[in-house]
Amino acid sequence: MKVFVSHGYRDAWIAQQMARCIHDIGAATFIDVYDITTGDEFEKRIWEGLLECDELLALFTPMSVRRAWVFSEIGAAWMQRKRVSGILYGLTLQDFDTEPATGAGLLPQRHVRDLNEFDTYLRELKSRCDHGR
């Protein structure tokens, strides 16, 4: 199982901690700060990372909801019919209603958790890893 961790650049530290926790339960990750190196074609590596992953986890913060890349990655994963989940930090789903054209419609409420519930996501991911789905 491999998880693409989508985030805004200012949220890199939190996203790295999430990736570490995902590794700790036995899943692999694609996260730009580890998997894209100086000189790589950013867009190409993002696309390759999305193709390699089984699912996408997006970190939503007041900063990241203004980043087109996060929603582009979500849309690409959605088009590939991959599981898309979100973690909220510093906002609620209702906050998406005030952001123009975010693409939040691709995220039904059942696929989004608060950062305080990240352990629940990890348990669910571990179960998917253990059952090969």
VMD Tcl script that builds the backbone (N, CA, C; Angstrom):
set m [mol new atoms 399]
animate dup $m
set s [atomselect $m all]
$s set {name element resname resid chain x y z} {
  {N N MET 1 A 0.856 -1.178 0.000}
  {CA C MET 1 A 0.000 0.000 0.000}
  {C C MET 1 A 0.897 1.234 0.000}
  {N N LYS 2 A 0.573 2.185 -0.860}
  {CA C LYS 2 A 1.342 3.424 -0.937}
  {C C LYS 2 A 0.375 4.603 -0.941}
  {N N VAL 3 A 0.673 5.612 -0.113}
  {CA C VAL 3 A -0.183 6.777 0.073}
  {C C VAL 3 A 0.532 8.025 -0.439}
  {N N PHE 4 A -0.135 8.758 -1.310}
  {CA C PHE 4 A 0.347 10.050 -1.782}
  {C C PHE 4 A -0.106 11.087 -0.757}
  {N N VAL 5 A 0.828 11.811 -0.149}
  {CA C VAL 5 A 0.498 12.821 0.861}
  {C C VAL 5 A 0.531 14.196 0.187}
  {N N SER 6 A -0.650 14.776 0.021}
  {CA C SER 6 A -0.797 16.075 -0.630}
  {C C SER 6 A -0.894 17.156 0.440}
  {N N HIS 7 A -0.197 18.267 0.214}
  {CA C HIS 7 A -0.176 19.341 1.216}
  {C C HIS 7 A 0.312 20.623 0.571}
  {N N GLY 8 A 0.072 21.731 1.238}
  {CA C GLY 8 A 0.643 23.000 0.826}
  {C C GLY 8 A 2.080 23.104 1.317}
  {N N TYR 9 A 2.901 23.850 0.609}
  {CA C TYR 9 A 4.328 23.915 0.945}
  {C C TYR 9 A 4.587 24.442 2.351}
  {N N ARG 10 A 3.734 25.286 2.885}
  {CA C ARG 10 A 3.948 25.807 4.245}
  {C C ARG 10 A 3.569 24.793 5.316}
  {N N ASP 11 A 2.948 23.698 4.916}
  {CA C ASP 11 A 2.531 22.662 5.859}
  {C C ASP 11 A 3.422 21.426 5.770}
  {N N ALA 12 A 4.610 21.595 5.218}
  {CA C ALA 12 A 5.497 20.456 4.967}
  {C C ALA 12 A 5.853 19.699 6.251}
  {N N TRP 13 A 6.090 20.404 7.351}
  {CA C TRP 13 A 6.496 19.706 8.577}
  {C C TRP 13 A 5.382 18.785 9.067}
  {N N ILE 14 A 4.147 19.270 9.080}
  {CA C ILE 14 A 3.019 18.440 9.523}
  {C C ILE 14 A 2.856 17.249 8.573}
  {N N ALA 15 A 2.953 17.503 7.274}
  {CA C ALA 15 A 2.816 16.431 6.291}
  {C C ALA 15 A 3.914 15.377 6.474}
  {N N GLN 16 A 5.113 15.807 6.802}
  {CA C GLN 16 A 6.207 14.856 7.053}
  {C C GLN 16 A 5.910 13.992 8.271}
  {N N GLN 17 A 5.340 14.575 9.312}
  {CA C GLN 17 A 4.995 13.794 10.503}
  {C C GLN 17 A 3.906 12.781 10.169}
  {N N MET 18 A 2.945 13.193 9.345}
  {CA C MET 18 A 1.901 12.267 8.923}
  {C C MET 18 A 2.516 11.120 8.120}
  {N N ALA 19 A 3.429 11.443 7.211}
  {CA C ALA 19 A 4.096 10.406 6.403}
  {C C ALA 19 A 4.865 9.439 7.303}
  {N N ARG 20 A 5.528 9.970 8.330}
  {CA C ARG 20 A 6.265 9.110 9.263}
  {C C ARG 20 A 5.316 8.135 9.949}
  {N N CYS 21 A 4.175 8.625 10.388}
  {CA C CYS 21 A 3.178 7.761 11.039}
  {C C CYS 21 A 2.645 6.707 10.063}
  {N N ILE 22 A 2.463 7.074 8.822}
  {CA C ILE 22 A 2.012 6.118 7.811}
  {C C ILE 22 A 3.063 5.031 7.619}
  {N N HIS 23 A 4.329 5.418 7.562}
  {CA C HIS 23 A 5.423 4.430 7.469}
  {C C HIS 23 A 5.423 3.507 8.684}
  {N N ASP 24 A 5.177 4.070 9.857}
  {CA C ASP 24 A 5.206 3.281 11.097}
  {C C ASP 24 A 4.177 2.157 11.113}
  {N N ILE 25 A 3.081 2.306 10.369}
  {CA C ILE 25 A 2.075 1.242 10.342}
  {C C ILE 25 A 2.287 0.285 9.169}
  {N N GLY 26 A 3.355 0.530 8.378}
  {CA C GLY 26 A 3.716 -0.417 7.327}
  {C C GLY 26 A 3.348 -0.042 5.914}
  {N N ALA 27 A 2.881 1.180 5.694}
  {CA C ALA 27 A 2.565 1.627 4.335}
  {C C ALA 27 A 3.681 2.548 3.840}
  {N N ALA 28 A 3.831 2.618 2.542}
  {CA C ALA 28 A 4.802 3.517 1.927}
  {C C ALA 28 A 4.109 4.838 1.612}
  {N N THR 29 A 4.904 5.873 1.350}
  {CA C THR 29 A 4.330 7.166 0.999}
  {C C THR 29 A 5.058 7.760 -0.197}
  {N N PHE 30 A 4.369 8.670 -0.853}
  {CA C PHE 30 A 4.992 9.607 -1.788}
  {C C PHE 30 A 4.698 10.977 -1.212}
  {N N ILE 31 A 5.747 11.723 -0.915}
  {CA C ILE 31 A 5.603 13.092 -0.420}
  {C C ILE 31 A 6.712 13.910 -1.070}
  {N N ASP 32 A 6.342 15.038 -1.619}
  {CA C ASP 32 A 7.284 15.794 -2.431}
  {C C ASP 32 A 8.610 16.081 -1.730}
  {N N VAL 33 A 8.595 16.427 -0.466}
  {CA C VAL 33 A 9.828 16.817 0.220}
  {C C VAL 33 A 10.840 15.666 0.312}
  {N N TYR 34 A 10.378 14.426 0.216}
  {CA C TYR 34 A 11.276 13.271 0.228}
  {C C TYR 34 A 11.510 12.692 -1.162}
  {N N ASP 35 A 10.524 12.795 -2.032}
  {CA C ASP 35 A 10.555 12.054 -3.286}
  {C C ASP 35 A 10.827 12.890 -4.526}
  {N N ILE 36 A 10.936 14.188 -4.368}
  {CA C ILE 36 A 11.303 15.054 -5.488}
  {C C ILE 36 A 12.591 15.762 -5.106}
  {N N THR 37 A 13.606 15.588 -5.930}
  {CA C THR 37 A 14.911 16.163 -5.617}
  {C C THR 37 A 15.221 17.337 -6.544}
  {N N THR 38 A 16.230 18.086 -6.172}
  {CA C THR 38 A 16.659 19.235 -6.956}
  {C C THR 38 A 16.951 18.803 -8.391}
  {N N GLY 39 A 16.365 19.512 -9.323}
  {CA C GLY 39 A 16.570 19.223 -10.737}
  {C C GLY 39 A 15.508 18.327 -11.349}
  {N N ASP 40 A 14.710 17.649 -10.510}
  {CA C ASP 40 A 13.615 16.827 -11.048}
  {C C ASP 40 A 12.576 17.730 -11.702}
  {N N GLU 41 A 11.891 17.185 -12.697}
  {CA C GLU 41 A 10.746 17.887 -13.277}
  {C C GLU 41 A 9.584 17.692 -12.320}
  {N N PHE 42 A 9.216 18.758 -11.606}
  {CA C PHE 42 A 8.226 18.673 -10.532}
  {C C PHE 42 A 6.932 18.036 -11.008}
  {N N GLU 43 A 6.355 18.562 -12.090}
  {CA C GLU 43 A 5.068 18.057 -12.574}
  {C C GLU 43 A 5.152 16.578 -12.937}
  {N N LYS 44 A 6.245 16.187 -13.580}
  {CA C LYS 44 A 6.431 14.782 -13.981}
  {C C LYS 44 A 6.500 13.878 -12.755}
  {N N ARG 45 A 7.240 14.295 -11.733}
  {CA C ARG 45 A 7.373 13.483 -10.520}
  {C C ARG 45 A 6.044 13.397 -9.766}
  {N N ILE 46 A 5.285 14.487 -9.750}
  {CA C ILE 46 A 3.966 14.449 -9.110}
  {C C ILE 46 A 3.092 13.430 -9.825}
  {N N TRP 47 A 3.038 13.494 -11.150}
  {CA C TRP 47 A 2.214 12.564 -11.923}
  {C C TRP 47 A 2.665 11.122 -11.686}
  {N N GLU 48 A 3.980 10.870 -11.707}
  {CA C GLU 48 A 4.487 9.521 -11.446}
  {C C GLU 48 A 4.096 9.063 -10.045}
  {N N GLY 49 A 4.215 9.965 -9.065}
  {CA C GLY 49 A 3.854 9.625 -7.694}
  {C C GLY 49 A 2.389 9.262 -7.564}
  {N N LEU 50 A 1.541 10.002 -8.253}
  {CA C LEU 50 A 0.110 9.695 -8.223}
  {C C LEU 50 A -0.178 8.348 -8.870}
  {N N LEU 51 A 0.495 8.045 -9.959}
  {CA C LEU 51 A 0.281 6.763 -10.631}
  {C C LEU 51 A 0.726 5.589 -9.761}
  {N N GLU 52 A 1.813 5.780 -9.002}
  {CA C GLU 52 A 2.379 4.712 -8.163}
  {C C GLU 52 A 1.547 4.441 -6.907}
  {N N CYS 53 A 0.767 5.415 -6.475}
  {CA C CYS 53 A 0.077 5.308 -5.195}
  {C C CYS 53 A -1.274 4.609 -5.315}
  {N N ASP 54 A -1.673 4.027 -4.190}
  {CA C ASP 54 A -2.978 3.372 -4.098}
  {C C ASP 54 A -4.063 4.333 -3.647}
  {N N GLU 55 A -3.668 5.352 -2.896}
  {CA C GLU 55 A -4.637 6.325 -2.399}
  {C C GLU 55 A -3.942 7.639 -2.122}
  {N N LEU 56 A -4.752 8.681 -1.929}
  {CA C LEU 56 A -4.225 10.008 -1.648}
  {C C LEU 56 A -4.786 10.497 -0.319}
  {N N LEU 57 A -3.926 11.095 0.481}
  {CA C LEU 57 A -4.326 11.740 1.726}
  {C C LEU 57 A -3.948 13.211 1.611}
  {N N ALA 58 A -4.939 14.089 1.715}
  {CA C ALA 58 A -4.701 15.523 1.614}
  {C C ALA 58 A -4.766 16.163 2.993}
  {N N LEU 59 A -3.793 17.000 3.284}
  {CA C LEU 59 A -3.778 17.785 4.513}
  {C C LEU 59 A -4.369 19.153 4.188}
  {N N PHE 60 A -5.501 19.452 4.811}
  {CA C PHE 60 A -6.172 20.727 4.583}
  {C C PHE 60 A -5.936 21.654 5.761}
  {N N THR 61 A -5.341 22.798 5.471}
  {CA C THR 61 A -5.106 23.847 6.453}
  {C C THR 61 A -5.592 25.159 5.834}
  {N N PRO 62 A -5.669 26.227 6.623}
  {CA C PRO 62 A -6.065 27.505 6.018}
  {C C PRO 62 A -5.166 27.909 4.842}
  {N N MET 63 A -3.915 27.470 4.846}
  {CA C MET 63 A -3.006 27.783 3.740}
  {C C MET 63 A -3.229 26.844 2.549}
  {N N SER 64 A -3.348 25.556 2.814}
  {CA C SER 64 A -3.394 24.600 1.696}
  {C C SER 64 A -4.671 24.681 0.876}
  {N N VAL 65 A -5.773 25.147 1.465}
  {CA C VAL 65 A -7.009 25.244 0.682}
  {C C VAL 65 A -6.917 26.339 -0.379}
  {N N ARG 66 A -5.880 27.125 -0.321}
  {CA C ARG 66 A -5.656 28.168 -1.332}
  {C C ARG 66 A -4.620 27.731 -2.372}
  {N N ARG 67 A -4.169 26.500 -2.268}
  {CA C ARG 67 A -3.137 25.993 -3.180}
  {C C ARG 67 A -3.780 25.144 -4.270}
  {N N ALA 68 A -3.643 25.564 -5.501}
  {CA C ALA 68 A -4.248 24.844 -6.625}
  {C C ALA 68 A -3.678 23.429 -6.746}
  {N N TRP 69 A -2.411 23.241 -6.379}
  {CA C TRP 69 A -1.790 21.917 -6.519}
  {C C TRP 69 A -2.523 20.868 -5.703}
  {N N VAL 70 A -2.938 21.202 -4.500}
  {CA C VAL 70 A -3.621 20.223 -3.646}
  {C C VAL 70 A -4.872 19.711 -4.353}
  {N N PHE 71 A -5.663 20.615 -4.899}
  {CA C PHE 71 A -6.899 20.197 -5.555}
  {C C PHE 71 A -6.641 19.559 -6.917}
  {N N SER 72 A -5.558 19.937 -7.579}
  {CA C SER 72 A -5.177 19.255 -8.821}
  {C C SER 72 A -4.806 17.808 -8.529}
  {N N GLU 73 A -4.056 17.589 -7.456}
  {CA C GLU 73 A -3.666 16.223 -7.077}
  {C C GLU 73 A -4.887 15.398 -6.685}
  {N N ILE 74 A -5.802 16.012 -5.945}
  {CA C ILE 74 A -7.033 15.312 -5.563}
  {C C ILE 74 A -7.818 14.924 -6.819}
  {N N GLY 75 A -7.967 15.862 -7.740}
  {CA C GLY 75 A -8.697 15.579 -8.971}
  {C C GLY 75 A -8.052 14.470 -9.780}
  {N N ALA 76 A -6.719 14.476 -9.854}
  {CA C ALA 76 A -6.019 13.436 -10.603}
  {C C ALA 76 A -6.223 12.071 -9.953}
  {N N ALA 77 A -6.143 12.007 -8.632}
  {CA C ALA 77 A -6.363 10.735 -7.926}
  {C C ALA 77 A -7.807 10.281 -8.098}
  {N N TRP 78 A -8.733 11.221 -8.015}
  {CA C TRP 78 A -10.156 10.918 -8.177}
  {C C TRP 78 A -10.422 10.355 -9.571}
  {N N MET 79 A -9.799 10.953 -10.592}
  {CA C MET 79 A -9.978 10.479 -11.968}
  {C C MET 79 A -9.408 9.067 -12.156}
  {N N GLN 80 A -8.407 8.718 -11.356}
  {CA C GLN 80 A -7.836 7.367 -11.401}
  {C C GLN 80 A -8.622 6.403 -10.517}
  {N N ARG 81 A -9.720 6.892 -9.948}
  {CA C ARG 81 A -10.591 6.097 -9.078}
  {C C ARG 81 A -9.864 5.563 -7.844}
  {N N LYS 82 A -8.967 6.393 -7.329}
  {CA C LYS 82 A -8.247 6.036 -6.111}
  {C C LYS 82 A -8.974 6.617 -4.912}
  {N N ARG 83 A -8.794 5.963 -3.784}
  {CA C ARG 83 A -9.359 6.474 -2.534}
  {C C ARG 83 A -8.738 7.836 -2.254}
  {N N VAL 84 A -9.573 8.798 -1.906}
  {CA C VAL 84 A -9.121 10.140 -1.540}
  {C C VAL 84 A -9.670 10.439 -0.152}
  {N N SER 85 A -8.772 10.763 0.768}
  {CA C SER 85 A -9.153 11.113 2.134}
  {C C SER 85 A -8.508 12.450 2.483}
  {N N GLY 86 A -9.078 13.116 3.479}
  {CA C GLY 86 A -8.531 14.394 3.904}
  {C C GLY 86 A -8.413 14.481 5.415}
  {N N ILE 87 A -7.436 15.256 5.842}
  {CA C ILE 87 A -7.237 15.564 7.253}
  {C C ILE 87 A -7.318 17.083 7.394}
  {N N LEU 88 A -8.190 17.540 8.284}
  {CA C LEU 88 A -8.379 18.964 8.522}
  {C C LEU 88 A -7.534 19.428 9.702}
  {N N TYR 89 A -6.865 20.562 9.530}
  {CA C TYR 89 A -6.110 21.163 10.628}
  {C C TYR 89 A -6.339 22.675 10.578}
  {N N GLY 90 A -7.039 23.180 11.567}
  {CA C GLY 90 A -7.272 24.613 11.649}
  {C C GLY 90 A -8.469 25.091 10.860}
  {N N LEU 91 A -9.294 24.164 10.383}
  {CA C LEU 91 A -10.523 24.534 9.696}
  {C C LEU 91 A -11.506 23.374 9.727}
  {N N THR 92 A -12.707 23.647 9.258}
  {CA C THR 92 A -13.755 22.630 9.207}
  {C C THR 92 A -14.218 22.494 7.763}
  {N N LEU 93 A -15.020 21.474 7.494}
  {CA C LEU 93 A -15.570 21.324 6.148}
  {C C LEU 93 A -16.415 22.531 5.749}
  {N N GLN 94 A -17.085 23.136 6.716}
  {CA C GLN 94 A -17.908 24.303 6.416}
  {C C GLN 94 A -17.055 25.469 5.910}
  {N N ASP 95 A -15.799 25.517 6.330}
  {CA C ASP 95 A -14.906 26.573 5.856}
  {C C ASP 95 A -14.671 26.488 4.348}
  {N N PHE 96 A -14.809 25.304 3.775}
  {CA C PHE 96 A -14.621 25.151 2.337}
  {C C PHE 96 A -15.672 25.934 1.563}
  {N N ASP 97 A -16.839 26.103 2.158}
  {CA C ASP 97 A -17.909 26.829 1.478}
  {C C ASP 97 A -17.551 28.292 1.221}
  {N N THR 98 A -16.617 28.828 2.015}
  {CA C THR 98 A -16.226 30.225 1.840}
  {C C THR 98 A -15.066 30.387 0.880}
  {N N GLU 99 A -14.455 29.285 0.480}
  {CA C GLU 99 A -13.337 29.335 -0.458}
  {C C GLU 99 A -13.860 29.145 -1.879}
  {N N PRO 100 A -13.543 30.021 -2.799}
  {CA C PRO 100 A -14.047 29.877 -4.171}
  {C C PRO 100 A -13.370 28.727 -4.906}
  {N N ALA 101 A -14.168 27.932 -5.582}
  {CA C ALA 101 A -13.698 26.897 -6.507}
  {C C ALA 101 A -12.599 26.004 -5.940}
  {N N THR 102 A -12.797 25.480 -4.753}
  {CA C THR 102 A -11.758 24.643 -4.165}
  {C C THR 102 A -11.784 23.215 -4.666}
  {N N GLY 103 A -12.895 22.750 -5.144}
  {CA C GLY 103 A -12.979 21.345 -5.528}
  {C C GLY 103 A -13.311 20.453 -4.357}
  {N N ALA 104 A -13.750 21.023 -3.256}
  {CA C ALA 104 A -14.062 20.237 -2.069}
  {C C ALA 104 A -15.216 19.283 -2.306}
  {N N GLY 105 A -15.971 19.499 -3.370}
  {CA C GLY 105 A -17.066 18.594 -3.686}
  {C C GLY 105 A -16.615 17.175 -3.956}
  {N N LEU 106 A -15.332 16.994 -4.250}
  {CA C LEU 106 A -14.785 15.656 -4.468}
  {C C LEU 106 A -14.563 14.918 -3.156}
  {N N LEU 107 A -14.789 15.592 -2.038}
  {CA C LEU 107 A -14.523 15.016 -0.725}
  {C C LEU 107 A -15.797 14.893 0.095}
  {N N PRO 108 A -16.504 13.798 -0.042}
  {CA C PRO 108 A -17.661 13.613 0.835}
  {C C PRO 108 A -17.211 13.626 2.295}
  {N N GLN 109 A -18.091 14.038 3.173}
  {CA C GLN 109 A -17.740 14.187 4.585}
  {C C GLN 109 A -17.169 12.900 5.174}
  {N N ARG 110 A -17.609 11.748 4.701}
  {CA C ARG 110 A -17.123 10.492 5.279}
  {C C ARG 110 A -15.642 10.246 5.004}
  {N N HIS 111 A -15.056 11.013 4.097}
  {CA C HIS 111 A -13.655 10.829 3.754}
  {C C HIS 111 A -12.738 11.859 4.398}
  {N N VAL 112 A -13.259 12.652 5.319}
  {CA C VAL 112 A -12.480 13.727 5.928}
  {C C VAL 112 A -12.528 13.594 7.445}
  {N N ARG 113 A -11.377 13.761 8.065}
  {CA C ARG 113 A -11.260 13.706 9.528}
  {C C ARG 113 A -10.445 14.904 10.010}
  {N N ASP 114 A -10.666 15.270 11.245}
  {CA C ASP 114 A -9.861 16.288 11.903}
  {C C ASP 114 A -8.505 15.675 12.261}
  {N N LEU 115 A -7.480 16.521 12.351}
  {CA C LEU 115 A -6.154 16.028 12.713}
  {C C LEU 115 A -6.180 15.252 14.026}
  {N N ASN 116 A -7.058 15.632 14.947}
  {CA C ASN 116 A -7.175 14.914 16.215}
  {C C ASN 116 A -7.688 13.490 16.030}
  {N N GLU 117 A -8.204 13.188 14.841}
  {CA C GLU 117 A -8.683 11.835 14.530}
  {C C GLU 117 A -7.745 11.110 13.562}
  {N N PHE 118 A -6.534 11.607 13.411}
  {CA C PHE 118 A -5.578 11.002 12.472}
  {C C PHE 118 A -5.290 9.545 12.833}
  {N N ASP 119 A -5.289 9.219 14.129}
  {CA C ASP 119 A -5.082 7.830 14.543}
  {C C ASP 119 A -6.166 6.909 13.977}
  {N N THR 120 A -7.385 7.413 13.857}
  {CA C THR 120 A -8.464 6.613 13.260}
  {C C THR 120 A -8.146 6.322 11.797}
  {N N TYR 121 A -7.701 7.344 11.059}
  {CA C TYR 121 A -7.292 7.125 9.668}
  {C C TYR 121 A -6.184 6.074 9.609}
  {N N LEU 122 A -5.207 6.169 10.502}
  {CA C LEU 122 A -4.095 5.209 10.502}
  {C C LEU 122 A -4.581 3.784 10.765}
  {N N ARG 123 A -5.516 3.625 11.696}
  {CA C ARG 123 A -6.065 2.286 11.964}
  {C C ARG 123 A -6.782 1.736 10.732}
  {N N GLU 124 A -7.545 2.603 10.080}
  {CA C GLU 124 A -8.253 2.181 8.873}
  {C C GLU 124 A -7.269 1.840 7.753}
  {N N LEU 125 A -6.223 2.642 7.602}
  {CA C LEU 125 A -5.194 2.374 6.590}
  {C C LEU 125 A -4.491 1.060 6.892}
  {N N LYS 126 A -4.154 0.838 8.151}
  {CA C LYS 126 A -3.495 -0.421 8.523}
  {C C LYS 126 A -4.377 -1.612 8.174}
  {N N SER 127 A -5.662 -1.496 8.413}
  {CA C SER 127 A -6.595 -2.551 8.065}
  {C C SER 127 A -6.590 -2.802 6.555}
  {N N ARG 128 A -6.555 -1.719 5.763}
  {CA C ARG 128 A -6.487 -1.885 4.300}
  {C C ARG 128 A -5.181 -2.542 3.895}
  {N N CYS 129 A -4.086 -2.161 4.556}
  {CA C CYS 129 A -2.787 -2.784 4.260}
  {C C CYS 129 A -2.811 -4.265 4.581}
  {N N ASP 130 A -3.375 -4.606 5.740}
  {CA C ASP 130 A -3.417 -6.000 6.173}
  {C C ASP 130 A -4.300 -6.863 5.281}
  {N N HIS 131 A -5.312 -6.234 4.677}
  {CA C HIS 131 A -6.245 -6.980 3.826}
  {C C HIS 131 A -5.978 -6.777 2.351}
  {N N GLY 132 A -4.900 -6.064 2.015}
  {CA C GLY 132 A -4.507 -5.889 0.630}
  {C C GLY 132 A -5.472 -5.109 -0.244}
  {N N ARG 133 A -6.103 -4.071 0.310}
  {CA C ARG 133 A -6.996 -3.239 -0.502}
  {C C ARG 133 A -6.843 -1.792 -0.201}
}
mol reanalyze $m
mol bondsrecalc $m
mol representation Tube
mol addrep $m
